Amino acid sequence: MGSPWSWLAGEAIGGRAEWLPVRLPSGDVDRAAVEACAASLGQPRLRWPEPFPFDSRLAMLGATFAKETGRAVAFSLAAMRQAFLAGRDLGQMDNVLIAAAACELHPRAVVKGVESRRISDALEAAAARAAALGVQVVPAIVVGGQTWTGTEAITAAGSA
């Protein structure tokens, strides 16, 4: 959720793949490169959140909860759009709830979900699953035994 590269890969792939919410390093972010890539993909001009980078754990817990309801893609895209198009800090519950509302998740359910041990454990399990697949940074796309990360993931997403 905290990686603009993940947002661009997500916009490119949409719902054509399983989304696994995982909190991993996104590496260095060259804002000019992200903005150029977004423009080349026809995305609107970015509004960078303050602070950036932000703590994405709350948003990742929200995505993990949303995955259990079948709304991982809708929530994740809504959250990343809030971050990179509206300039909102996803470390703030109000901004996570805006994303949740966009995919019809009830705010009380989201708050309860992100505070639950079950969701926290599921997020940790997703990180372990990603590590087992060889994923060390996001965005990452795994097809068969091949893994693409970073800007390569955006290209792979566009052709998936």
C-alpha positions, 0 to 999 in steps of 0.5 A: 500500500505504501509503494507507488510502484505497487499502485501502478502494477495494481492498476495495470493488472486489476482483478486478473490475478490473486492479490496477496496483501503483504508488507515488504520493503518497496525499495527506493522511490524516485518520484520523477520516475514514478510520475513519468511511468504513471503518465505513460500509463495514462494515470492522473498526476500524482499527489504525494502523501505527507509524510512519505513514505508512510507507515502502511501497516494499518492499510495492509491490515485493512487489505488483509481483512478485505481479502477475507470478504472477497474485496482485496482488489477493490480495497487495495486499489481504493487505498492506493488511489487515496494515497497517490492520487488524493495524497492521503496518509494510509497510516491514518484510520480515517483514510483507510476507512475512506478506502473501505467505504469505496468498496462497501466495507462497513467501518465498524467491521474494518476497525474490528478487523484491523485490530484483531489478532487473526488479521494480524496473523494472516498478514504475517502468514502472507509475508511468509508465503511471499518469502517462500515464493522468493518475493523480497520487495513489492510490487511483485508478480509471480506466475508459475515459477517466475517472479517480476519485481519493481518496474518489471512487475508493472510491465508483466502486469500489463501483459498478464 
